[in-house]
């Protein structure tokens, strides 16, 4: 039985088919979901409201409108991405929704799938196992038409590219995350591990310039300045609204601690950077991939706007960490908590009464990821070269 399961998990064609079907199911579910009211005044919007936000952002851009105000008769909630994202989303906006939305979900699915398969030193079984672990979390993101699967994929793909010395693509993918969501800037910490940093810096600047200039294909410079100011104003106002499923949310719901978020974020940066003082370990692949997993989790648990669909990014880090790490009791326990409370809690498989009375009020979706992130930091700090083969495996674990 174990050999049959291993053969299925190792079969790339099966995993690719599963990812295609899940993306298609999420798209059909959204398209056939009808309309519902998001507003107190009863205005109805499509069930795929987030896709409407992205789609209309392109039209607002070309029509010289402010991207960062509410358009209640078109969709609910604000557009919170860069003008460059709005311009690039024109690729999907030109199609009718029944084509554009599936293309968007497929992009989110397949960039992440390709990125995991592109990870060096992992065999097809390990890669397939990672992809199956994160599948439910990805579906949660796809059902909300979010960009988080794409974000996770770009982070991982950038790591794979820089490992294989494809520096321009690594820089382009990482810069793209920043132009989608600003927290992508944390990913640049990965570049500290590699030689030819000047080349990585040059490629990053070039990629940034290209992506920055794209909106000017549709608007003039004055309008662009106006949009950038409006974008900054929106982010500033958005900063103080909530704690989200984050470290800040956990501290507030568990201990009633309510204070400015910035000191917590700065503390998170400090802890995140602690292992980076071990410069001699940069040569170890396990150290570098652990840094990737740390980044994937950090950008979620220190994001005050983290929602349930955001956790595909964090769970990608959790899955990679667990598959390559020693299957010790503590690691198995931490992973089990993450799979139960982070991945399963938003689904119908999880008891609703527990979700509503414990998971959501006490930020339990984030808590296991916080613990795992601290364990990863500990592993990076205590990593010993002579025990790598004992504690980390790049061979199948059944």
Backbone torsions as a table, in degrees:
resi	resn	phi	psi	omega
1	UNK	NA	-44.3	179.5
2	UNK	-59.9	-40.4	-179.8
3	UNK	-67.0	-34.4	178.1
4	UNK	-69.0	-42.5	177.8
5	UNK	-62.6	-44.1	179.1
6	UNK	-60.9	-40.1	-179.7
7	UNK	-64.7	-40.0	179.7
8	UNK	-66.8	-47.6	-179.1
9	UNK	-63.4	-33.7	-178.2
10	UNK	-79.4	-12.7	-175.5
11	UNK	-81.7	106.7	-177.1
12	UNK	-62.8	-34.6	-178.7
13	UNK	-63.7	-39.4	179.3
14	UNK	-66.8	-44.9	-178.9
15	UNK	-64.5	-42.4	178.9
16	UNK	-62.3	-42.3	178.7
17	UNK	-62.5	-42.2	178.5
18	UNK	-60.9	-45.2	-179.5
19	UNK	-65.3	-38.3	177.3
20	UNK	-63.6	-44.9	-178.1
21	UNK	-66.7	-40.2	179.3
22	UNK	-64.5	-40.6	177.4
23	UNK	-64.6	-41.0	179.9
24	UNK	-66.3	-43.0	179.2
25	UNK	-61.3	-44.7	179.3
26	UNK	-62.0	-38.3	-179.6
27	UNK	-68.1	-47.8	-179.3
28	UNK	-63.4	-41.9	178.2
29	UNK	-57.5	-43.4	-179.7
30	UNK	-68.9	-44.8	-176.7
31	UNK	-66.6	-31.7	-178.3
32	UNK	-96.0	5.0	-174.3
33	UNK	-77.0	-6.4	178.9
34	UNK	74.9	-154.7	-178.3
35	UNK	-121.9	150.9	178.7
36	UNK	-145.1	162.9	-176.3
37	UNK	-93.0	127.9	176.0
38	UNK	-108.8	-8.6	-172.5
39	UNK	-112.5	149.3	177.6
40	UNK	-63.8	-27.4	-178.5
41	UNK	-84.7	3.6	172.4
42	UNK	88.2	8.3	178.1
43	UNK	-66.0	130.5	-177.9
44	UNK	-98.4	146.8	178.6
45	UNK	-133.6	163.9	177.3
46	UNK	-60.7	153.4	177.2
47	UNK	-65.1	-20.5	177.4
48	UNK	-102.0	58.1	-174.5
49	UNK	-57.9	-41.2	-178.0
50	UNK	-64.0	-39.3	176.7
51	UNK	-63.5	-38.7	177.0
52	UNK	-60.0	-39.9	178.6
53	UNK	-60.7	-47.7	-179.3
54	UNK	-65.0	-45.4	-177.4
55	UNK	-62.0	-47.1	-177.6
56	UNK	-71.1	-22.2	178.7
57	UNK	-61.7	-35.6	178.1
58	UNK	-65.5	-44.2	179.8
59	UNK	-68.3	-36.5	175.6
60	UNK	-63.7	-36.1	179.0
61	UNK	-63.9	-53.1	-176.2
62	UNK	-69.9	-21.5	177.7
63	UNK	-89.6	8.2	176.2
64	UNK	64.3	32.5	179.5
65	UNK	-96.9	164.7	175.0
66	UNK	-74.2	122.8	-179.1
67	UNK	-74.1	-20.1	-164.1
68	UNK	-112.7	35.6	170.7
69	UNK	-125.5	164.8	-179.2
70	UNK	-75.0	140.9	172.0
71	UNK	-123.7	75.6	-169.2
72	UNK	-60.9	-23.7	180.0
73	UNK	-86.3	-3.8	177.1
74	UNK	-108.5	-40.8	-178.6
75	UNK	-165.2	167.5	177.9
76	UNK	-102.6	139.8	178.3
77	UNK	87.7	166.0	-176.0
78	UNK	-88.2	156.0	166.4
79	UNK	-81.6	124.9	-171.6
80	UNK	-123.5	28.6	-178.3
81	UNK	-117.2	174.7	-176.3
82	UNK	-75.6	159.9	173.7
83	UNK	-57.6	-31.6	178.6
84	UNK	-64.2	-38.9	177.0
85	UNK	-62.5	-42.9	178.3
86	UNK	-59.6	-42.1	-179.7
87	UNK	-66.0	-44.2	-178.5
88	UNK	-68.2	-27.5	-178.8
89	UNK	-72.0	-8.2	173.6
90	UNK	-57.4	-25.6	177.5
91	UNK	-58.6	-34.8	179.6
92	UNK	-92.3	-33.4	-175.3
93	UNK	-64.9	-26.2	-177.9
94	UNK	-71.0	-15.2	-179.6
95	UNK	-95.9	155.0	169.6
96	UNK	-63.0	156.7	-173.7
97	UNK	-57.1	-34.6	-176.8
98	UNK	-69.4	-11.6	172.9
99	UNK	-105.9	-46.8	-174.6
100	UNK	-63.7	-42.9	-178.0
101	UNK	-64.6	-47.2	175.2
102	UNK	-60.2	-36.6	177.4
103	UNK	-62.5	-39.1	179.4
104	UNK	-66.0	-44.8	179.4
105	UNK	-67.3	-36.6	177.5
106	UNK	-66.0	-38.4	176.9
107	UNK	-60.7	-47.1	179.3
108	UNK	-61.1	-39.1	-179.0
109	UNK	-71.0	-47.9	-169.0
110	UNK	-82.5	-25.2	172.9
111	UNK	-65.3	-43.5	178.4
112	UNK	-66.4	-43.2	179.2
113	UNK	-60.7	-48.0	-179.7
114	UNK	-63.3	-38.0	-178.8
115	UNK	-62.8	-43.1	179.3
116	UNK	-65.4	-41.7	178.4
117	UNK	-68.9	-17.4	-179.6
118	UNK	-89.5	-6.7	-179.4
119	UNK	-62.4	127.7	179.6
120	UNK	-69.7	152.1	170.5
121	UNK	68.2	10.5	172.3
122	UNK	-109.6	136.4	178.8
123	UNK	-85.0	174.9	-173.5
124	UNK	-65.0	-29.9	177.6
125	UNK	-67.0	-47.6	179.8
126	UNK	-63.1	-42.3	179.2
127	UNK	-63.8	-43.9	178.3
128	UNK	-63.6	-37.6	179.2
129	UNK	-64.9	-43.3	176.6
130	UNK	-58.5	-46.3	-177.2
131	UNK	-65.3	-33.9	177.5
132	UNK	-74.3	-36.2	178.8
133	UNK	-60.9	-40.0	-174.4
134	UNK	-91.9	1.6	-172.5
135	UNK	-62.0	-45.9	-178.7
136	UNK	-65.2	-40.8	178.8
137	UNK	-64.6	-38.1	177.1
138	UNK	-63.6	-41.9	179.7
139	UNK	-59.8	-39.5	177.3
140	UNK	-58.4	-41.6	178.8
141	UNK	-69.5	-42.2	-179.3
142	UNK	-64.7	-37.6	179.9
143	UNK	-65.4	-20.3	176.9
144	UNK	-102.3	8.6	178.2
145	UNK	54.1	31.0	-176.9
146	UNK	-81.3	167.8	-179.8
147	UNK	-95.4	8.7	-170.4
148	UNK	-70.8	-32.2	174.5
149	UNK	-63.4	-39.7	176.7
150	UNK	-64.2	-43.4	178.9
151	UNK	-59.5	-49.7	179.8
152	UNK	-59.2	-44.0	-179.9
153	UNK	-62.4	-41.0	-179.3
154	UNK	-67.0	-39.1	175.9
155	UNK	-59.4	-51.9	-176.7
156	UNK	-66.9	-39.9	-179.3
157	UNK	-66.0	-38.0	176.8
158	UNK	-61.6	-41.7	177.4
159	UNK	-61.5	-47.3	179.8
160	UNK	-60.6	-39.2	-179.4
161	UNK	-68.0	-44.1	-178.3
162	UNK	-69.4	-31.3	175.5
163	UNK	-62.8	-33.3	-178.7
164	UNK	-98.0	16.9	174.5
165	UNK	61.1	28.6	172.7
166	UNK	-95.1	75.3	-165.8
167	UNK	-68.6	-36.0	-179.0
168	UNK	-66.6	-46.1	179.7
169	UNK	-65.2	-39.5	177.5
170	UNK	-58.8	-44.4	-180.0
171	UNK	-67.3	-43.5	-178.9
172	UNK	-61.2	-44.2	-178.5
173	UNK	-66.6	-39.9	-178.9
174	UNK	-70.6	-41.0	176.9
175	UNK	-62.1	-36.6	179.1
176	UNK	-60.6	-37.7	178.0
177	UNK	-60.5	-36.8	-179.4
178	UNK	-67.3	-37.3	-179.8
179	UNK	-78.4	-9.2	171.0
180	UNK	-91.6	-58.1	177.6
181	UNK	-136.5	132.7	-171.0
182	UNK	-60.8	-25.6	-177.9
183	UNK	-66.8	-8.2	175.5
184	UNK	-59.7	-18.6	-179.2
185	UNK	-60.3	-25.9	179.3
186	UNK	-60.4	-30.2	-177.9
187	UNK	-62.2	-21.6	-179.5
188	UNK	-65.3	-14.0	175.4
189	UNK	-59.8	-27.4	179.1
190	UNK	-60.4	-33.5	-174.1
191	UNK	-68.4	-13.6	178.2
192	UNK	-65.7	-20.6	-173.8
193	UNK	-84.8	-6.3	-167.4
194	UNK	-119.4	152.3	176.6
195	UNK	-72.3	175.4	179.4
196	UNK	55.4	47.5	-179.9
197	UNK	-62.6	-28.8	178.3
198	UNK	-64.0	-36.1	179.0
199	UNK	-69.7	-41.8	177.5
200	UNK	-62.5	-40.4	178.8
201	UNK	-65.5	-43.0	-179.8
202	UNK	-64.5	-44.9	178.9
203	UNK	-64.6	-36.9	179.4
204	UNK	-66.3	-42.1	177.8
205	UNK	-64.1	-41.9	178.9
206	UNK	-62.7	-46.4	179.3
207	UNK	-63.0	-40.4	179.2
208	UNK	-62.3	-41.9	-179.5
209	UNK	-64.5	-43.2	179.9
210	UNK	-60.9	-49.4	-178.3
211	UNK	-67.9	-33.9	179.3
212	UNK	-65.8	-35.4	-175.1
213	UNK	-83.6	-14.1	-175.7
214	UNK	-55.0	-43.1	179.4
215	UNK	-59.3	-24.7	-179.1
216	UNK	-69.2	-7.7	172.1
217	UNK	-71.8	-18.5	-174.5
218	UNK	-119.0	-22.0	-176.1
219	UNK	-135.5	163.4	176.8
220	UNK	-86.6	173.3	-172.5
221	UNK	-66.3	-38.8	-179.5
222	UNK	-62.6	-43.5	177.8
223	UNK	-64.3	-36.6	178.7
224	UNK	-63.7	-44.2	177.4
225	UNK	-60.5	-41.7	178.2
226	UNK	-60.1	-43.9	-179.2
227	UNK	-65.5	-39.3	179.2
228	UNK	-64.1	-39.8	177.5
229	UNK	-66.4	-42.0	178.5
230	UNK	-65.2	-38.5	176.9
231	UNK	-60.6	-47.9	179.5
232	UNK	-62.7	-40.0	179.4
233	UNK	-65.5	-41.7	178.7
234	UNK	-62.6	-45.4	-180.0
235	UNK	-63.5	-38.4	179.0
236	UNK	-63.6	-44.8	179.6
237	UNK	-70.3	-33.4	-177.8
238	UNK	-71.9	-21.6	-172.1
239	UNK	-63.1	-36.0	-171.7
240	UNK	-95.3	4.8	-170.5
241	UNK	-75.2	-44.0	-172.1
242	UNK	-148.1	172.0	174.9
243	UNK	-101.3	-23.8	179.1
244	UNK	64.8	-173.0	173.7
245	UNK	-83.6	77.7	-171.4
246	UNK	-140.8	178.2	174.3
247	UNK	-58.2	-41.7	179.2
248	UNK	-63.1	-41.1	177.4
249	UNK	-65.4	-39.4	178.0
250	UNK	-63.4	-46.3	179.8
251	UNK	-62.3	-35.5	-178.8
252	UNK	-74.1	-46.3	-174.9
253	UNK	-75.1	-29.7	-179.1
254	UNK	-87.3	-40.6	-170.7
255	UNK	-120.0	-1.4	179.6
256	UNK	69.9	18.7	-178.8
257	UNK	-80.6	119.9	-177.7
258	UNK	-128.5	110.2	-178.8
259	UNK	-154.7	178.8	-179.9
260	UNK	-60.3	138.7	-176.2
261	UNK	-72.2	-27.8	-172.8
262	UNK	-58.4	-43.4	177.9
263	UNK	-59.4	-35.5	178.3
264	UNK	-67.8	-42.7	178.0
265	UNK	-62.4	-42.9	179.1
266	UNK	-64.7	-38.1	174.9
267	UNK	-63.7	-40.0	177.1
268	UNK	-62.2	-39.3	176.7
269	UNK	-63.2	-43.6	-179.7
270	UNK	-61.0	-47.9	179.7
271	UNK	-64.7	-41.5	178.7
272	UNK	-57.4	-39.4	-175.8
273	UNK	-84.4	-12.2	-177.5
274	UNK	-52.4	-47.6	-179.2
275	UNK	-65.9	-18.3	-175.3
276	UNK	-70.3	-10.8	176.9
277	UNK	-73.0	-14.5	-179.6
278	UNK	-85.2	67.4	-173.4
279	UNK	-59.0	-34.0	-179.1
280	UNK	-64.2	-22.3	-178.7
281	UNK	-84.6	-6.8	-179.0
282	UNK	-58.4	-25.5	-177.4
283	UNK	-75.3	-13.5	-177.9
284	UNK	-87.4	125.1	-179.8
285	UNK	-59.6	-39.3	-178.6
286	UNK	-62.5	-35.5	177.8
287	UNK	-65.2	-41.8	-177.9
288	UNK	-69.7	-40.8	-179.1
289	UNK	-73.0	-30.5	173.1
290	UNK	-64.7	-36.2	175.8
291	UNK	-62.9	-39.3	175.9
292	UNK	-59.8	-47.4	-179.4
293	UNK	-63.7	-36.8	177.2
294	UNK	-61.5	-43.8	179.7
295	UNK	-64.0	-45.4	-178.0
296	UNK	-59.1	-37.6	178.9
297	UNK	-80.1	-40.4	-176.5
298	UNK	-58.2	-45.3	-174.2
299	UNK	-65.1	-15.0	177.5
300	UNK	-96.8	-50.9	-172.7
301	UNK	-72.7	-15.6	174.8
302	UNK	-108.1	19.8	176.8
303	UNK	-103.0	112.7	-176.0
304	UNK	-67.4	-10.6	178.5
305	UNK	-106.7	13.3	-177.5
306	UNK	-61.9	127.1	177.2
307	UNK	-115.8	175.0	-179.3
308	UNK	-55.0	-45.8	-179.3
309	UNK	-65.9	-15.8	180.0
310	UNK	-70.8	-20.9	-168.4
311	UNK	-76.9	-1.7	170.4
312	UNK	-62.5	-30.3	178.2
313	UNK	-67.5	-50.9	-179.2
314	UNK	-64.5	-42.1	-177.6
315	UNK	-70.0	-23.4	172.3
316	UNK	-63.6	-41.8	175.8
317	UNK	-65.6	-42.5	179.3
318	UNK	-61.4	-45.0	-177.4
319	UNK	-65.1	-44.1	178.8
320	UNK	-61.9	-46.7	179.4
321	UNK	-57.3	-47.4	-174.6
322	UNK	-67.7	-42.1	-176.3
323	UNK	-64.9	-36.1	-177.0
324	UNK	-91.0	-13.3	-173.0
325	UNK	-89.9	165.3	174.7
326	UNK	-59.4	136.8	179.6
327	UNK	-87.4	61.0	177.2
328	UNK	-77.3	167.4	-179.0
329	UNK	-60.6	-42.3	-178.5
330	UNK	-66.9	-40.3	179.1
331	UNK	-67.0	-40.9	178.3
332	UNK	-65.3	-41.5	179.4
333	UNK	-62.9	-47.0	-179.1
334	UNK	-62.7	-43.2	179.0
335	UNK	-65.1	-41.1	179.2
336	UNK	-60.6	-43.0	178.1
337	UNK	-61.4	-41.0	180.0
338	UNK	-66.4	-42.2	-178.2
339	UNK	-67.6	-37.6	-178.9
340	UNK	-73.8	-53.0	-171.0
341	UNK	-89.1	-29.7	179.9
342	UNK	-87.1	-49.9	-174.1
343	UNK	-84.9	-47.6	-172.2
344	UNK	-85.0	-23.4	-172.5
345	UNK	-59.9	-33.2	178.8
346	UNK	-80.2	-6.1	-173.0
347	UNK	-93.6	169.0	177.7
348	UNK	-72.3	-10.8	177.2
349	UNK	-73.6	-16.0	-175.6
350	UNK	-101.1	136.2	-179.9
351	UNK	-57.1	124.7	-176.5
352	UNK	-61.4	-37.8	-177.4
353	UNK	-63.4	-36.3	177.7
354	UNK	-72.9	-39.5	178.7
355	UNK	-61.0	-45.9	-175.4
356	UNK	-76.1	-30.2	-175.3
357	UNK	-96.1	-22.1	-176.5
358	UNK	-125.9	-54.1	-171.3
359	UNK	-61.5	-52.0	-178.0
360	UNK	-72.9	-48.9	-178.4
361	UNK	-62.7	-30.1	-175.9
362	UNK	-110.3	18.9	172.8
363	UNK	53.6	38.0	-177.5
364	UNK	-71.2	-16.6	175.7
365	UNK	-64.8	-35.3	-177.8
366	UNK	-87.4	-29.6	-169.7
367	UNK	-56.6	-47.4	178.8
368	UNK	-61.0	-34.7	179.2
369	UNK	-67.9	-35.2	175.9
370	UNK	-62.8	-45.6	179.5
371	UNK	-63.0	-42.7	-179.6
372	UNK	-66.4	-39.2	177.5
373	UNK	-60.7	-43.0	177.5
374	UNK	-64.0	-36.7	177.6
375	UNK	-66.2	-39.7	177.4
376	UNK	-63.2	-44.1	177.3
377	UNK	-58.7	-44.2	178.3
378	UNK	-61.3	-44.6	179.7
379	UNK	-61.1	-40.2	-179.5
380	UNK	-68.5	-36.7	-179.4
381	UNK	-71.5	-36.0	-175.4
382	UNK	-98.5	4.5	-177.8
383	UNK	-56.7	129.9	177.3
384	UNK	-121.7	129.4	-174.8
385	UNK	-56.9	-37.6	-175.1
386	UNK	-77.7	-4.4	178.3
387	UNK	-116.0	6.6	-177.5
388	UNK	-58.9	-45.4	-177.5
389	UNK	-66.7	-22.2	179.6
390	UNK	-83.2	-36.7	-172.0
391	UNK	-100.3	-15.4	-178.5
392	UNK	-133.4	139.0	-176.1
393	UNK	-130.5	136.2	171.6
394	UNK	-113.0	30.7	174.0
395	UNK	-118.2	160.4	-176.0
396	UNK	-58.5	139.5	172.7
397	UNK	-116.0	122.3	-175.1
398	UNK	-112.1	NA	NA
